[in-house]
């Protein structure tokens, strides 16, 4: 009689029975009905190694692995159909996956099977249930990636990306962060899976705002007749002519430059939010008109920021749960970090009624200025000087031309970008409210500097950053060099090139007694000095060169001065 399903096949049924036996044994080893601690599988190794004992020894390895996977899926589906993830009995699923991880490491199950089960759990559970699955995934991360990661990486990436699509960035921000951290810790630093090789921008994330004009306030009816003393309708006082016979002209107020003009909030509102189009798609600025509009809008925004009194949003008392700090301790850097962590906004609020409050919020201003810094750095990477640094990349055999743009920023625009960047940096450093400006600016600059290195790596088409292992010969040479550098050396009796100090030996010279001779320290008499002067003068007449003459003249002056002193 033919089997109705794969589970009814004899080999599958036999492996299923062994898996059920393993789960019963695991229950006695781990009485806790929770994810942690992990199942200690050392006592289960004999039973795990016997998973293939009931199978045909002549069958190939793929057949055996498929049988184990089919049996494991049957046990897995039966369990999740009958047990909710929040019930205590769901620990059998965690134990099953732990057993399959060990079985895959020992070659009795396919390496991808545990990852497939985790992916199906994430797909079948609600957001709350996914948190529980992710608790398991985080606690077993090192064990899961320890072996055959090249077979599991795509499953991890696919399941985490799908989970991120389901989560709300506003309501599940912390959970999204956990998913990202898991990916960062799991995948190697030089992995290409998270690299946007084609340089595509996230243009779907559009910022919607009110494009209609704000309603004008009702004008009050006033008497059009000017009041006494009102000079509003009077002509300005004419200025005396500067030239004889010239006409007097009324005085004109000096025009403000565009940088000095500070728009009202209602006027700035559409200009400000249209900047998000440029931030989300920087290549729009390759068009001359769009770039001119961006420069004007950003300059007006920075001018408004400088003139707007800023405040730091007050934190509620419950925001410091889990933060340990000594009483009276004040750390401005930690306070700043706490404040900006609490002011995380995954989506901007673009209501006109909130615009004034947003402009006065220091965290909001910093978000916008960091966006501007990122875009300005992108523009500065397109200058002629910056492109010269990438000439070797462009001339290489395999550059990533998707991120090597043909547009070149003009010198005038490059100067504007440099000046604007410096203006933003100065504003970030000189924070008007908190004293954390330098710390915040240093953090931003560090991130942007590292991002430039990643951008170059992407332009080089992401070459491998893994170094080859050191060869045995190089290691032996290094060890021998260390031994030679640190071995004890005998000091030679006479170092080559040293001064001969043998004249210090007493020998037959009398040693210290010779130094006590009165002739060594007795002051010469006046007669002796005069005689010496005469001798020097005779020698001076017969001197051969200028150096000898100078030496004799100095000797004569010295002896004359000493004779006059006595």
Kinemage of the C-alpha trace (Angstrom):
@kinemage 1
@onewidth
@group {chain A} dominant
@subgroup {mainchain}
@vectorlist {calphas} color= white
{ca unk a 1} P 0.000 0.000 0.000
{ca unk a 2} L 1.416 3.395 -0.978
{ca unk a 3} L 2.179 5.949 1.702
{ca unk a 4} L -0.234 8.876 1.907
{ca unk a 5} L 2.478 11.370 2.830
{ca unk a 6} L 6.228 11.551 3.277
{ca unk a 7} L 5.804 11.189 7.040
{ca unk a 8} L 4.366 7.702 6.536
{ca unk a 9} L 7.469 6.431 4.777
{ca unk a 10} L 9.306 3.923 6.913
{ca unk a 11} L 12.703 5.734 6.975
{ca unk a 12} L 11.004 9.034 7.872
{ca unk a 13} L 8.905 7.378 10.575
{ca unk a 14} L 11.989 5.759 12.088
{ca unk a 15} L 13.914 9.051 12.217
{ca unk a 16} L 10.801 10.770 13.610
{ca unk a 17} L 10.695 8.252 16.420
{ca unk a 18} L 14.345 8.918 17.207
{ca unk a 19} L 13.729 12.674 17.262
{ca unk a 20} L 10.780 12.226 19.633
{ca unk a 21} L 13.014 10.130 21.885
{ca unk a 22} L 15.667 12.863 21.794
{ca unk a 23} L 13.093 15.477 22.823
{ca unk a 24} L 11.960 13.364 25.772
{ca unk a 25} L 15.559 12.920 26.857
{ca unk a 26} L 16.153 16.675 26.448
{ca unk a 27} L 13.209 17.370 28.750
{ca unk a 28} L 14.929 15.460 31.542
{ca unk a 29} L 18.248 17.236 30.918
{ca unk a 30} L 16.684 20.721 30.798
{ca unk a 31} L 13.702 20.979 33.159
{ca unk a 32} L 13.419 24.765 32.607
{ca unk a 33} L 10.614 25.681 30.237
{ca unk a 34} L 12.316 28.761 28.819
{ca unk a 35} L 14.736 29.691 26.071
{ca unk a 36} L 17.710 29.971 28.385
{ca unk a 37} L 19.819 28.180 29.346
{ca unk a 38} L 20.703 26.439 26.073
{ca unk a 39} L 20.242 22.694 25.951
{ca unk a 40} L 23.364 20.826 27.036
{ca unk a 41} L 23.663 18.286 24.254
{ca unk a 42} L 26.738 16.403 25.458
{ca unk a 43} L 24.561 13.615 26.902
{ca unk a 44} L 22.553 13.457 23.671
{ca unk a 45} L 25.508 12.895 21.342
{ca unk a 46} L 25.167 9.073 21.186
{ca unk a 47} L 21.496 9.378 20.195
{ca unk a 48} L 22.234 12.157 17.686
{ca unk a 49} L 24.969 10.085 16.090
{ca unk a 50} L 22.451 7.237 15.708
{ca unk a 51} L 19.983 9.223 13.559
{ca unk a 52} L 21.160 7.453 10.395
{ca unk a 53} L 21.362 3.965 11.898
{ca unk a 54} L 17.917 2.914 10.631
{ca unk a 55} L 18.608 4.131 7.099
{ca unk a 56} L 20.027 2.113 4.253
{ca unk a 57} L 23.801 2.196 4.545
{ca unk a 58} L 24.114 2.129 0.754
{ca unk a 59} L 22.065 5.318 0.335
{ca unk a 60} L 23.934 8.514 -0.490
{ca unk a 61} L 24.375 11.318 2.030
{ca unk a 62} L 21.838 13.644 0.360
{ca unk a 63} L 19.122 11.021 0.752
{ca unk a 64} L 19.881 10.625 4.446
{ca unk a 65} L 19.928 14.381 5.019
{ca unk a 66} L 16.588 14.774 3.224
{ca unk a 67} L 15.030 12.042 5.366
{ca unk a 68} L 16.180 13.756 8.570
{ca unk a 69} L 14.880 17.120 7.316
{ca unk a 70} L 11.480 15.638 6.422
{ca unk a 71} L 11.167 13.965 9.805
{ca unk a 72} L 12.229 17.142 11.620
{ca unk a 73} L 9.674 19.201 9.686
{ca unk a 74} L 6.924 16.798 10.696
{ca unk a 75} L 7.839 17.110 14.378
{ca unk a 76} L 8.190 20.887 14.006
{ca unk a 77} L 4.806 21.430 12.333
{ca unk a 78} L 2.980 19.156 14.770
{ca unk a 79} L 4.385 21.131 17.678
{ca unk a 80} L 3.638 24.647 16.407
{ca unk a 81} L 0.078 23.619 15.452
{ca unk a 82} L -0.696 22.454 18.963
{ca unk a 83} L 1.326 24.842 21.151
{ca unk a 84} L 1.327 28.618 21.328
{ca unk a 85} L 4.714 30.297 21.455
{ca unk a 86} L 3.920 31.832 24.844
{ca unk a 87} L 3.072 28.476 26.433
{ca unk a 88} L 5.602 26.570 28.485
{ca unk a 89} L 5.414 23.536 26.191
{ca unk a 90} L 6.923 25.514 23.326
{ca unk a 91} L 10.319 24.747 24.841
{ca unk a 92} L 10.209 21.546 22.768
{ca unk a 93} L 10.687 23.687 19.644
{ca unk a 94} L 13.762 25.373 21.126
{ca unk a 95} L 15.144 21.979 22.149
{ca unk a 96} L 14.451 20.575 18.676
{ca unk a 97} L 16.374 23.390 17.006
{ca unk a 98} L 19.256 22.965 19.479
{ca unk a 99} L 19.389 19.257 18.629
{ca unk a 100} L 19.331 19.946 14.893
{ca unk a 101} L 22.164 22.477 15.216
{ca unk a 102} L 24.355 19.820 16.822
{ca unk a 103} L 23.228 17.222 14.270
{ca unk a 104} L 24.116 19.546 11.390
{ca unk a 105} L 27.535 20.284 12.882
{ca unk a 106} L 28.191 16.527 13.085
{ca unk a 107} L 26.951 15.870 9.541
{ca unk a 108} L 23.662 14.117 10.367
{ca unk a 109} L 21.423 16.989 9.176
{ca unk a 110} L 21.665 19.740 6.592
{ca unk a 111} L 23.238 22.944 7.902
{ca unk a 112} L 20.305 25.054 6.682
{ca unk a 113} L 17.535 23.138 8.487
{ca unk a 114} L 17.711 24.992 11.868
{ca unk a 115} L 17.756 28.320 10.020
{ca unk a 116} L 14.736 27.327 7.918
{ca unk a 117} L 12.775 26.578 11.090
{ca unk a 118} L 13.703 29.943 12.616
{ca unk a 119} L 12.649 31.688 9.401
{ca unk a 120} L 9.287 29.916 9.409
{ca unk a 121} L 8.748 30.879 13.043
{ca unk a 122} L 9.388 34.535 12.208
{ca unk a 123} L 7.003 34.351 9.245
{ca unk a 124} L 4.215 32.649 11.199
{ca unk a 125} L 4.266 34.673 14.433
{ca unk a 126} L 2.931 38.076 15.346
{ca unk a 127} L 5.287 40.905 16.223
{ca unk a 128} L 5.137 39.933 19.900
{ca unk a 129} L 5.892 36.328 19.017
{ca unk a 130} L 8.767 37.425 16.786
{ca unk a 131} L 10.352 39.093 19.803
{ca unk a 132} L 10.413 35.697 21.514
{ca unk a 133} L 11.906 34.027 18.436
{ca unk a 134} L 14.529 36.738 18.281
{ca unk a 135} L 15.377 36.151 21.936
{ca unk a 136} L 16.271 32.606 20.930
{ca unk a 137} L 18.173 33.781 17.860
{ca unk a 138} L 20.286 36.219 19.878
{ca unk a 139} L 21.068 33.689 22.602
{ca unk a 140} L 22.208 31.038 20.053
{ca unk a 141} L 23.904 33.372 17.572
{ca unk a 142} L 27.464 32.178 18.173
{ca unk a 143} L 26.483 28.522 17.970
{ca unk a 144} L 24.461 29.044 14.775
{ca unk a 145} L 27.212 30.857 12.856
{ca unk a 146} L 30.137 28.819 14.141
{ca unk a 147} L 30.077 26.371 11.215
{ca unk a 148} L 28.938 26.421 7.564
{ca unk a 149} L 27.951 30.081 7.725
{ca unk a 150} L 28.161 30.359 3.922
{ca unk a 151} L 25.133 28.053 3.748
{ca unk a 152} L 23.118 30.007 6.324
{ca unk a 153} L 23.898 33.654 5.592
{ca unk a 154} L 21.238 34.171 2.914
{ca unk a 155} L 18.550 32.668 5.151
{ca unk a 156} L 19.490 35.004 8.006
{ca unk a 157} L 19.557 37.992 5.672
{ca unk a 158} L 16.220 37.145 4.050
{ca unk a 159} L 14.396 36.499 7.317
{ca unk a 160} L 15.758 39.643 9.021
{ca unk a 161} L 14.944 41.873 6.053
{ca unk a 162} L 11.423 40.491 5.902
{ca unk a 163} L 11.028 41.088 9.624
{ca unk a 164} L 12.238 44.682 9.244
{ca unk a 165} L 9.607 45.273 6.546
{ca unk a 166} L 6.900 44.163 8.945
{ca unk a 167} L 8.071 46.244 11.886
{ca unk a 168} L 7.098 49.854 12.433
{ca unk a 169} L 10.073 52.177 12.742
{ca unk a 170} L 8.051 54.367 15.100
{ca unk a 171} L 6.514 51.755 17.413
{ca unk a 172} L 9.193 49.044 17.178
{ca unk a 173} L 12.332 51.184 17.026
{ca unk a 174} L 14.152 49.177 19.711
{ca unk a 175} L 13.251 45.861 18.101
{ca unk a 176} L 14.492 47.152 14.729
{ca unk a 177} L 17.744 48.071 16.431
{ca unk a 178} L 18.062 44.542 17.807
{ca unk a 179} L 17.640 43.125 14.303
{ca unk a 180} L 20.289 45.451 12.894
{ca unk a 181} L 22.717 44.634 15.697
{ca unk a 182} L 22.190 40.931 15.079
{ca unk a 183} L 23.067 41.402 11.413
{ca unk a 184} L 26.120 43.526 12.262
{ca unk a 185} L 27.401 40.913 14.702
{ca unk a 186} L 26.633 37.959 12.442
{ca unk a 187} L 27.966 39.048 9.072
{ca unk a 188} L 31.675 39.783 8.590
{ca unk a 189} L 32.802 43.369 8.124
{ca unk a 190} L 33.614 43.007 4.433
{ca unk a 191} L 30.424 41.209 3.432
{ca unk a 192} L 28.691 42.712 0.388
{ca unk a 193} L 25.155 41.748 1.362
{ca unk a 194} L 24.456 45.070 3.083
{ca unk a 195} L 26.295 47.238 0.529
{ca unk a 196} L 24.269 49.383 -1.857
{ca unk a 197} L 26.550 48.634 -4.808
{ca unk a 198} L 24.396 50.381 -7.416
{ca unk a 199} L 24.112 53.564 -5.363
{ca unk a 200} L 20.321 53.584 -5.311
{ca unk a 201} L 18.592 56.153 -3.101
{ca unk a 202} L 15.604 55.577 -0.856
{ca unk a 203} L 13.268 57.834 -2.797
{ca unk a 204} L 10.159 55.965 -1.614
{ca unk a 205} L 10.510 57.534 1.836
{ca unk a 206} L 8.777 60.782 0.921
{ca unk a 207} L 8.219 63.619 3.364
{ca unk a 208} L 4.688 64.945 2.946
{ca unk a 209} L 3.872 68.461 4.075
{ca unk a 210} L 1.174 71.087 3.659
{ca unk a 211} L 1.717 72.898 0.362
{ca unk a 212} L -1.289 75.213 0.714
{ca unk a 213} L -0.823 78.795 1.779
{ca unk a 214} L -1.629 79.544 5.435
{ca unk a 215} L -4.860 81.522 5.921
{ca unk a 216} L -4.295 85.207 6.485
{ca unk a 217} L -5.399 86.640 9.775
{ca unk a 218} L -8.499 88.801 9.640
{ca unk a 219} L -7.497 92.364 9.103
{ca unk a 220} L -8.782 94.808 11.701
{ca unk a 221} L -10.720 97.760 10.417
{ca unk a 222} L -8.788 100.868 11.270
{ca unk a 223} L -9.256 104.501 10.490
{ca unk a 224} L -7.331 105.198 7.326
{ca unk a 225} L -6.804 108.816 8.437
{ca unk a 226} L -3.308 109.056 9.827
{ca unk a 227} L -3.088 110.065 13.436
{ca unk a 228} L -1.364 113.185 14.513
{ca unk a 229} L 2.330 112.727 14.727
{ca unk a 230} L 2.185 109.690 12.448
{ca unk a 231} L 4.935 110.029 9.899
{ca unk a 232} L 4.202 106.807 8.096
{ca unk a 233} L 2.804 108.554 5.015
{ca unk a 234} L 5.229 111.414 5.031
{ca unk a 235} L 8.060 111.584 2.602
{ca unk a 236} L 11.462 110.908 3.985
{ca unk a 237} L 13.633 113.886 4.783
{ca unk a 238} L 15.577 114.839 1.671
{ca unk a 239} L 19.345 114.719 1.971
{ca unk a 240} L 21.331 117.778 1.049
{ca unk a 241} L 22.912 117.620 -2.390
{ca unk a 242} L 26.472 116.361 -2.418
{ca unk a 243} L 27.393 118.409 -5.471
{ca unk a 244} L 26.682 122.065 -6.163
{ca unk a 245} L 23.505 122.366 -8.164
{ca unk a 246} L 22.474 118.761 -7.460
{ca unk a 247} L 19.000 117.686 -6.394
{ca unk a 248} L 18.213 116.499 -2.895
{ca unk a 249} L 17.208 112.797 -2.828
{ca unk a 250} L 15.312 110.941 -0.109
{ca unk a 251} L 17.386 108.575 2.048
{ca unk a 252} L 17.085 104.875 1.228
{ca unk a 253} L 17.511 102.173 3.848
{ca unk a 254} L 20.409 99.794 3.131
{ca unk a 255} L 19.377 96.569 1.442
{ca unk a 256} L 19.904 93.387 3.373
{ca unk a 257} L 21.897 90.647 1.748
{ca unk a 258} L 20.089 87.334 1.194
{ca unk a 259} L 22.068 85.740 4.011
{ca unk a 260} L 20.878 88.364 6.453
{ca unk a 261} L 17.188 87.903 5.654
{ca unk a 262} L 15.438 85.717 8.233
{ca unk a 263} L 12.138 84.419 6.945
{ca unk a 264} L 9.109 83.944 9.108
{ca unk a 265} L 8.109 80.409 10.034
{ca unk a 266} L 5.214 80.369 7.568
{ca unk a 267} L 7.480 81.551 4.742
{ca unk a 268} L 10.240 79.091 5.606
{ca unk a 269} L 7.884 76.125 6.041
{ca unk a 270} L 7.625 74.978 2.368
{ca unk a 271} L 11.255 75.885 1.639
{ca unk a 272} L 12.464 73.907 4.635
{ca unk a 273} L 10.544 70.705 3.933
{ca unk a 274} L 11.431 70.730 0.231
{ca unk a 275} L 15.050 70.241 1.306
{ca unk a 276} L 14.125 66.644 2.158
{ca unk a 277} L 13.765 65.935 -1.568
{ca unk a 278} L 17.409 66.865 -2.062
{ca unk a 279} L 18.529 64.956 1.028
{ca unk a 280} L 16.823 61.773 -0.191
{ca unk a 281} L 18.003 62.102 -3.811
{ca unk a 282} L 21.286 64.073 -4.028
{ca unk a 283} L 21.655 63.554 -7.781
{ca unk a 284} L 18.855 66.112 -8.267
{ca unk a 285} L 21.464 68.756 -7.506
{ca unk a 286} L 23.305 67.965 -10.723
{ca unk a 287} L 20.726 70.243 -12.346
{ca unk a 288} L 21.778 73.880 -12.054
{ca unk a 289} L 18.345 75.231 -11.093
{ca unk a 290} L 17.781 72.598 -8.401
{ca unk a 291} L 21.217 73.274 -6.939
{ca unk a 292} L 20.563 77.017 -6.795
{ca unk a 293} L 17.239 76.376 -5.042
{ca unk a 294} L 18.944 74.057 -2.563
{ca unk a 295} L 21.668 76.581 -1.736
{ca unk a 296} L 19.119 79.302 -1.118
{ca unk a 297} L 16.890 77.068 1.004
{ca unk a 298} L 19.741 75.742 3.129
{ca unk a 299} L 21.149 79.231 3.723
{ca unk a 300} L 17.727 80.501 4.812
{ca unk a 301} L 17.305 77.491 7.100
{ca unk a 302} L 20.668 78.041 8.800
{ca unk a 303} L 19.876 81.739 9.241
{ca unk a 304} L 16.563 80.808 10.889
{ca unk a 305} L 18.293 78.302 13.193
{ca unk a 306} L 20.744 80.955 14.375
{ca unk a 307} L 17.970 83.423 15.197
{ca unk a 308} L 15.645 80.914 16.874
{ca unk a 309} L 16.048 80.435 20.658
{ca unk a 310} L 16.667 76.728 21.188
{ca unk a 311} L 15.549 74.548 24.061
{ca unk a 312} L 16.216 70.974 25.157
{ca unk a 313} L 13.052 68.965 25.673
{ca unk a 314} L 12.452 68.058 29.299
{ca unk a 315} L 12.734 64.357 30.079
{ca unk a 316} L 10.208 62.538 32.153
{ca unk a 317} L 11.250 60.873 35.377
{ca unk a 318} L 10.683 57.448 33.878
{ca unk a 319} L 13.233 57.994 31.111
{ca unk a 320} L 16.147 57.012 33.332
{ca unk a 321} L 15.038 53.513 34.166
{ca unk a 322} L 17.992 51.197 34.403
{ca unk a 323} L 20.541 54.035 34.405
{ca unk a 324} L 22.864 53.912 37.377
{ca unk a 325} L 24.503 57.136 38.402
{ca unk a 326} L 25.993 58.316 41.627
{ca unk a 327} L 24.100 61.009 43.471
{ca unk a 328} L 25.282 64.466 42.540
{ca unk a 329} L 27.222 63.185 39.543
{ca unk a 330} L 26.895 65.385 36.481
{ca unk a 331} L 28.181 64.220 33.139
{ca unk a 332} L 27.173 66.538 30.285
{ca unk a 333} L 28.209 64.054 27.594
{ca unk a 334} L 26.001 61.332 29.057
{ca unk a 335} L 23.151 63.812 29.473
{ca unk a 336} L 23.461 64.784 25.824
{ca unk a 337} L 23.557 61.175 24.705
{ca unk a 338} L 20.475 60.368 26.806
{ca unk a 339} L 18.615 63.375 25.437
{ca unk a 340} L 19.237 62.598 21.792
{ca unk a 341} L 18.510 58.905 22.289
{ca unk a 342} L 15.123 59.856 23.711
{ca unk a 343} L 14.471 62.241 20.802
{ca unk a 344} L 14.680 59.596 18.104
{ca unk a 345} L 12.030 60.293 15.448
{ca unk a 346} L 11.772 57.770 12.603
{ca unk a 347} L 9.484 60.134 10.696
{ca unk a 348} L 9.355 63.921 10.751
{ca unk a 349} L 6.151 65.615 11.909
{ca unk a 350} L 5.378 68.177 9.208
{ca unk a 351} L 2.334 69.944 10.598
{ca unk a 352} L 2.422 73.737 10.330
{ca unk a 353} L 1.245 73.990 13.921
{ca unk a 354} L 4.337 72.109 15.141
{ca unk a 355} L 6.879 73.864 12.943
{ca unk a 356} L 7.773 76.607 15.435
{ca unk a 357} L 8.268 74.036 18.195
{ca unk a 358} L 10.451 71.883 15.948
{ca unk a 359} L 12.636 74.817 14.948
{ca unk a 360} L 13.325 75.592 18.604
{ca unk a 361} L 14.237 71.979 19.445
{ca unk a 362} L 18.011 71.487 19.485
{ca unk a 363} L 17.729 67.789 18.648
{ca unk a 364} L 15.621 68.578 15.578
{ca unk a 365} L 18.111 71.205 14.408
{ca unk a 366} L 20.975 68.757 14.767
{ca unk a 367} L 19.122 66.109 12.761
{ca unk a 368} L 18.726 68.551 9.878
{ca unk a 369} L 22.316 69.780 10.049
{ca unk a 370} L 23.683 66.239 10.028
{ca unk a 371} L 21.595 65.567 6.911
{ca unk a 372} L 23.120 68.681 5.368
{ca unk a 373} L 26.651 67.572 6.290
{ca unk a 374} L 26.106 64.188 4.641
{ca unk a 375} L 24.877 65.821 1.439
{ca unk a 376} L 27.653 68.432 1.417
{ca unk a 377} L 30.290 65.721 1.820
{ca unk a 378} L 28.737 63.959 -1.160
{ca unk a 379} L 29.006 67.160 -3.204
{ca unk a 380} L 32.615 67.748 -2.137
{ca unk a 381} L 33.464 64.237 -3.321
{ca unk a 382} L 32.572 65.425 -6.839
{ca unk a 383} L 35.097 68.262 -7.024
{ca unk a 384} L 37.959 68.067 -9.492
{ca unk a 385} L 40.484 67.705 -6.671
{ca unk a 386} L 38.536 64.860 -5.055
{ca unk a 387} L 38.224 63.043 -8.376
{ca unk a 388} L 42.000 63.143 -8.822
{ca unk a 389} L 42.312 61.062 -5.664
{ca unk a 390} L 40.051 58.438 -7.249
{ca unk a 391} L 41.935 58.385 -10.545
{ca unk a 392} L 43.592 55.075 -9.682
{ca unk a 393} L 40.150 53.628 -8.908
{ca unk a 394} L 38.695 54.818 -12.234
{ca unk a 395} L 41.671 53.412 -14.133
{ca unk a 396} L 41.502 50.043 -12.386
{ca unk a 397} L 40.246 46.937 -14.149
{ca unk a 398} L 37.022 46.556 -12.155
{ca unk a 399} L 35.696 49.850 -10.742
{ca unk a 400} L 32.111 50.283 -9.561
{ca unk a 401} L 30.990 52.841 -12.126
{ca unk a 402} L 27.525 53.077 -10.569
{ca unk a 403} L 28.932 55.325 -7.823
{ca unk a 404} L 31.558 57.109 -9.958
{ca unk a 405} L 29.533 60.060 -11.217
{ca unk a 406} L 30.465 62.092 -14.278
{ca unk a 407} L 29.226 65.357 -12.728
{ca unk a 408} L 31.976 67.713 -11.496
{ca unk a 409} L 31.266 70.430 -8.944
{ca unk a 410} L 32.398 73.890 -10.007
{ca unk a 411} L 34.916 75.862 -7.970
{ca unk a 412} L 32.273 78.412 -6.983
{ca unk a 413} L 29.896 75.734 -5.725
{ca unk a 414} L 32.766 73.914 -4.012
{ca unk a 415} L 33.662 77.099 -2.132
{ca unk a 416} L 30.034 77.520 -1.085
{ca unk a 417} L 29.900 73.906 0.114
{ca unk a 418} L 33.129 74.300 2.103
{ca unk a 419} L 31.987 77.557 3.722
{ca unk a 420} L 28.550 76.139 4.537
{ca unk a 421} L 30.097 73.034 6.054
{ca unk a 422} L 32.290 75.187 8.280
{ca unk a 423} L 29.255 77.242 9.323
{ca unk a 424} L 27.382 74.086 10.329
{ca unk a 425} L 30.403 72.755 12.223
{ca unk a 426} L 30.752 76.001 14.158
{ca unk a 427} L 27.064 75.929 15.056
{ca unk a 428} L 27.257 72.317 16.227
{ca unk a 429} L 30.332 73.007 18.369
{ca unk a 430} L 28.982 76.198 19.935
{ca unk a 431} L 25.745 74.685 21.148
{ca unk a 432} L 23.617 77.502 22.589
{ca unk a 433} L 21.896 75.370 25.240
{ca unk a 434} L 24.038 72.455 26.380
{ca unk a 435} L 27.801 72.206 26.660
{ca unk a 436} L 27.869 68.959 24.698
{ca unk a 437} L 28.469 70.585 21.317
{ca unk a 438} L 32.087 69.503 20.962
{ca unk a 439} L 31.276 65.926 21.919
{ca unk a 440} L 28.394 65.771 19.437
{ca unk a 441} L 30.455 67.348 16.657
{ca unk a 442} L 33.356 64.952 17.233
{ca unk a 443} L 30.984 61.995 17.084
{ca unk a 444} L 29.453 63.192 13.798
{ca unk a 445} L 32.844 63.940 12.225
{ca unk a 446} L 34.149 60.496 13.181
{ca unk a 447} L 31.189 58.796 11.529
{ca unk a 448} L 31.451 60.903 8.360
{ca unk a 449} L 35.202 60.305 8.092
{ca unk a 450} L 34.723 56.566 8.335
{ca unk a 451} L 31.925 56.753 5.789
{ca unk a 452} L 34.334 58.300 3.273
{ca unk a 453} L 36.523 55.211 3.599
{ca unk a 454} L 33.503 52.965 3.031
{ca unk a 455} L 32.520 55.043 -0.020
{ca unk a 456} L 35.969 54.540 -1.536
{ca unk a 457} L 35.789 50.808 -0.768
{ca unk a 458} L 32.442 50.691 -2.582
{ca unk a 459} L 33.904 52.588 -5.553
{ca unk a 460} L 36.662 49.968 -5.715
{ca unk a 461} L 33.883 47.360 -6.092
{ca unk a 462} L 34.320 46.069 -2.545
{ca unk a 463} L 37.613 44.160 -2.723
{ca unk a 464} L 38.218 41.618 0.011
{ca unk a 465} L 39.560 43.114 3.233
{ca unk a 466} L 40.598 39.744 4.637
{ca unk a 467} L 44.351 39.356 4.966
{ca unk a 468} L 46.040 36.129 4.022
{ca unk a 469} L 47.338 34.132 6.995
{ca unk a 470} L 50.999 34.568 7.874
{ca unk a 471} L 53.124 31.807 6.374
{ca unk a 472} L 55.200 29.493 8.548
{ca unk a 473} L 58.466 30.836 7.101
{ca unk a 474} L 57.551 34.450 7.929
{ca unk a 475} L 56.575 33.501 11.466
{ca unk a 476} L 59.866 31.640 12.025
{ca unk a 477} L 61.844 34.593 10.670
{ca unk a 478} L 59.973 36.961 12.991
{ca unk a 479} L 60.665 34.732 15.982
{ca unk a 480} L 64.366 34.550 15.123
{ca unk a 481} L 64.479 38.319 14.781
{ca unk a 482} L 62.945 38.743 18.232
{ca unk a 483} L 65.481 36.335 19.712
{ca unk a 484} L 68.382 38.192 18.113
{ca unk a 485} L 67.064 41.537 19.326
{ca unk a 486} L 66.553 40.405 22.928
{ca unk a 487} L 69.501 38.080 23.568
{ca unk a 488} L 72.063 39.074 26.212
{ca unk a 489} L 75.125 40.703 24.672
{ca unk a 490} L 78.645 40.934 26.213
{ca unk a 491} L 79.901 44.501 26.462
{ca unk a 492} L 83.288 44.769 24.641
{ca unk a 493} L 86.305 46.065 26.542
{ca unk a 494} L 86.656 48.873 24.076
{ca unk a 495} L 83.792 49.985 21.921
{ca unk a 496} L 84.832 50.651 18.312
{ca unk a 497} L 85.222 54.370 17.681
{ca unk a 498} L 85.422 55.310 21.376
{ca unk a 499} L 87.947 57.891 22.655
{ca unk a 500} L 91.182 56.498 24.106
{ca unk a 501} L 91.097 57.340 27.832
{ca unk a 502} L 94.381 55.635 28.718
{ca unk a 503} L 95.902 58.980 29.566
{ca unk a 504} L 93.865 58.909 32.777
{ca unk a 505} L 95.974 56.031 34.103
{ca unk a 506} L 98.390 57.203 36.842
{ca unk a 507} L 101.307 55.152 35.533
{ca unk a 508} L 104.592 56.897 36.327
{ca unk a 509} L 103.114 60.369 36.355
{ca unk a 510} L 102.436 60.506 40.069
{ca unk a 511} L 98.647 60.608 39.865
{ca unk a 512} L 97.069 63.115 42.241
{ca unk a 513} L 100.461 64.202 43.566
{ca unk a 514} L 101.336 65.591 40.164
{ca unk a 515} L 98.191 67.690 40.243
{ca unk a 516} L 99.332 69.275 43.526
{ca unk a 517} L 102.410 70.829 41.898
{ca unk a 518} L 102.369 74.574 42.639
{ca unk a 519} L 103.378 75.310 39.071
{ca unk a 520} L 99.927 74.158 37.908
{ca unk a 521} L 97.970 76.742 39.846
{ca unk a 522} L 100.366 79.576 40.833
{ca unk a 523} L 99.425 82.945 39.306
{ca unk a 524} L 102.221 84.236 37.024
{ca unk a 525} L 103.903 87.470 38.057
{ca unk a 526} L 103.701 90.751 36.141
{ca unk a 527} L 107.219 90.256 34.786
{ca unk a 528} L 106.304 86.828 33.432
{ca unk a 529} L 103.198 88.217 31.760
{ca unk a 530} L 105.168 91.108 30.185
{ca unk a 531} L 107.753 88.662 28.903
{ca unk a 532} L 104.992 86.561 27.452
{ca unk a 533} L 103.535 89.608 25.690
{ca unk a 534} L 106.920 90.340 24.102
{ca unk a 535} L 107.259 86.778 22.916
{ca unk a 536} L 103.785 86.860 21.415
{ca unk a 537} L 104.522 90.088 19.573
{ca unk a 538} L 107.612 88.542 17.993
{ca unk a 539} L 105.564 85.549 16.946
{ca unk a 540} L 102.875 87.882 15.598
{ca unk a 541} L 105.365 89.480 13.205
{ca unk a 542} L 106.153 86.074 11.782
{ca unk a 543} L 102.583 84.748 11.652
{ca unk a 544} L 101.705 82.974 8.386
{ca unk a 545} L 97.889 83.221 8.275
{ca unk a 546} L 94.993 85.190 9.729
{ca unk a 547} L 93.988 82.470 12.176
{ca unk a 548} L 97.424 82.446 13.782
{ca unk a 549} L 97.436 86.251 13.943
{ca unk a 550} L 94.058 86.289 15.657
{ca unk a 551} L 95.191 83.691 18.204
{ca unk a 552} L 98.323 85.678 19.078
{ca unk a 553} L 96.381 88.944 19.337
{ca unk a 554} L 93.948 87.317 21.747
{ca unk a 555} L 96.860 85.978 23.814
{ca unk a 556} L 98.464 89.432 23.966
{ca unk a 557} L 95.191 91.051 25.047
{ca unk a 558} L 94.649 88.369 27.691
{ca unk a 559} L 98.108 88.710 29.217
{ca unk a 560} L 97.949 92.517 29.122
{ca unk a 561} L 94.609 92.500 30.925
{ca unk a 562} L 95.898 90.029 33.581
{ca unk a 563} L 99.019 92.162 34.125
{ca unk a 564} L 96.942 95.306 34.627
{ca unk a 565} L 94.749 93.466 37.155
{ca unk a 566} L 97.672 92.823 39.502
